[in-house]
Amino acid sequence: MELQRPYYAVIFTNTRTEGDNGYGEMAVEMEKLARQQPGFVDFESARDGLGISISYWESLEAIANWKANMEHKVAQKMGIKEWYSWYKVRICKVEREYEFAK
C-alpha cells in the first residue's frame, strides 16, 4: 500500500511486567479503537521480550487526538500502573519509504 507522504509514525517501545493482568484484551481493543480514529493509517507490532508497536498517522493533530482519546487515556494509566516496567514513545515524520518482497 502506497501511503501519501509525509506521514507520521508513533513508535512505542516497551518492556512488560509479569503476567497478563488484562493486557491482551486491552491491546486488541486499543488497536480496534485506533483504527476508527480520523487520520489513522496503519499499525504494526512485534514482541520478543522487547515490545515495539508502531502506529501510522496522517498528521500530528491526529496523533494528539488519539493520545487525548478518553478510552486510550484509561489504557495509558493502566499501562503505567500494571503492564509496563519501562516504555519510550517516539514520534517521527516519514518522508521516504521502500520495501522488498519476494
C-alpha positions in Angstrom: 0.0 0.0 0.0 1.5 3.3 -1.1 0.9 6.0 1.6 0.6 9.7 1.0 3.9 11.2 2.3 4.9 12.7 4.5 3.0 10.8 7.3 3.9 10.2 10.9 4.9 7.1 12.9 4.4 6.8 16.7 6.9 4.2 17.9 6.1 2.7 21.3 8.9 0.6 22.6 8.4 -1.1 26.0 9.1 -3.9 28.4 6.2 -5.6 30.1 5.7 -6.6 33.7 5.0 -10.2 34.6 1.5 -11.7 33.8 -1.2 -10.5 31.5 -3.4 -8.6 34.0 -5.9 -7.8 31.2 -3.2 -6.5 28.8 -4.0 -8.8 25.9 -7.7 -7.9 25.8 -6.9 -4.1 26.1 -4.3 -4.3 23.4 -6.9 -5.8 21.0 -9.4 -3.1 22.0 -7.0 -0.2 21.6 -5.9 -1.4 18.1 -9.6 -1.6 17.1 -10.3 1.9 18.5 -7.2 3.4 16.9 -8.2 2.1 13.5 -11.5 4.0 13.9 -9.8 7.4 14.6 -9.6 10.1 12.0 -6.2 10.3 10.4 -5.2 6.7 11.3 -3.2 5.0 8.6 -1.9 1.6 9.8 -0.5 -0.4 12.7 2.4 -2.9 13.2 3.7 -4.6 16.3 6.2 -7.2 17.5 7.2 -8.7 20.9 10.1 -10.9 21.8 11.0 -9.7 25.2 11.1 -6.1 24.0 7.8 -4.8 22.6 7.6 -2.5 19.6 4.3 -1.1 18.4 4.2 1.4 15.6 1.0 3.3 14.6 1.0 5.5 11.5 -1.0 8.7 11.2 -1.7 11.4 8.6 -0.9 14.3 10.9 0.5 15.5 14.3 -3.1 16.6 15.0 -4.4 13.1 14.5 -1.7 11.8 16.9 -2.6 14.4 19.5 -6.3 13.5 19.2 -5.5 9.8 19.7 -3.4 10.5 22.8 -6.3 12.5 24.2 -8.9 9.9 23.5 -10.6 9.0 26.8 -10.6 5.2 26.3 -6.9 5.4 25.3 -6.2 7.5 28.4 -7.6 4.7 30.6 -5.3 2.2 28.8 -2.3 4.6 29.3 -3.0 4.8 33.0 -3.3 1.0 33.3 0.0 0.7 31.4 1.8 2.7 33.9 0.1 1.0 36.9 0.1 -2.6 35.7 1.6 -3.5 32.4 4.9 -1.8 31.7 8.1 -1.6 33.6 9.5 0.8 31.0 8.5 2.5 27.8 9.5 5.1 25.4 7.4 6.9 22.7 9.0 8.4 19.6 7.1 10.5 17.0 8.7 10.5 13.6 7.9 12.1 10.3 8.2 9.6 7.4 9.4 11.3 4.3 10.6 8.3 2.3 10.0 4.6 2.3 10.9 1.5 0.3 10.4 -2.2 0.7 11.4 -5.6 -0.6 9.0 -8.6 -1.1 9.8 -12.0 -2.6 
